[in-house]
Amino acid sequence: MTLGEKLEKARINKNFTQEYLAEVLNVSQKTYSNFENDKSKPGFSQVKDIAEVLDVSALDFLSGDGITVNQNHNEVAIAQNYAAINASEKLIEQYEQRLKDKDTEIAYLKQLLEKK
């Protein structure tokens, strides 16, 4: 399997268009099409970027016959959920602190009104 065939297979596996991938990689659609048609070869850094976007190993593109989809998808989802939970907890803490600050401010303003 050629590099171009591997690129195409991985792209189709993710249901991405050539246009989308070209935009993400900051190259023209024609340039990306040339990669898939083996008319030109991407540089190593481009292969690395393509592999990250398509969630495959860069080594799969550069050697062997097949493509292995990365299995760390669940790990990424877990990390994202953990980050969201931590962010939510921080927001709750901030909200609670704002409520305390408001209570303090209200008490102070009541004292000022009582003095009049």
N, C-alpha and C positions, 0 to 999 in steps of 0.2 A: 504494500500500500504506500503510495507516494505521500509526501508531506501535504500537498494540496488536497488529496483525498481524505486524509486524516482531519485537516482543518474543516473541510466541508461536513464530514460525518459528525464531528463534535459540535459544530454550529447548528446543524439540523437537529441534533439530539436536544439542544437547549431551546429549539424553536425560535432562533434568532435569524433575522435577515442579514444579508451581506451589508445592507445600508446601515443597519443598527450597529453591527460590529465595527464597520469602518468608522462610524461616528465616535464610538467609544474609544477606538484606538487612535483617533485623530489622523486618519488617512482617508484618501478618496475611496469611493466604492469601487472604482476601476482598479486601484492599487490592491485592495483586498481581493477582488475577483481574480486578479493575476496571481495572487498567492494560491488560491484554491485551484486554479487552472494550471499550476506549475509553470507559469510564464515568467515569474520572478519569485525570489525567496525572501521571506521576512528576515530581518536581523535577529540576533539572539534575544535582545531585549524585547523586540516585538513578539517573538515566540512566547517569551515569558508572560508578557501582558495578555496575549491571546489565551494562553493556558489559564491564567487567573480568571479572566472573564468567562471562559467556557467551563471552568471548574474541572479541569483535567491536569494531569502532570505534564510539565514542559518536556520531560524526558520521553513521554509517549510520542510526542511530535517528532522528536529527534532520533528515535531509535525504535526498533521492534516493528511489529505489524499492527498491533491493536491499540485501542485507546481505553484507558481505565478512568472511569468517572470517579472523582475524589469522593471518599466516603465520609469526609468531615462535615458534610452538610448539617447533620444533626448537632454536631458540636458547635457550629456557628450559630444555629438557631437557639441552642441552650444559652450560649454566651450573650446573644442579643436579648433574650428574655431576662436573663440575670441583670443585664445593664438596665433594662426597662424597669424591673422591680426596684433596683437600687435608686434609680432616678425618681420613681414614684414615692419611695420612702423618704427621700430627701425633700421632695415637694411637700409631703405631709408635715415633715418636721418644720419646714419653712413656714407653712401655713399656720401651724400651731404657734410658732414664735410670733408671727404677725398678730394673731388673736390675742396673745398675752400682751404684746406691745400696745394694741388698741385698748385693752382693758385698763392698762396702766394710764394711758392717755385720757381715757374717759374719766377715771377716778380723779386725775389731776384737774381736768376741766370742771368737774363737779365741785371740787374744793374751791376753785376760783369763783364759781357762781355763788357758792354759799357765803363767801367773804363780802359780796356786794350788798 
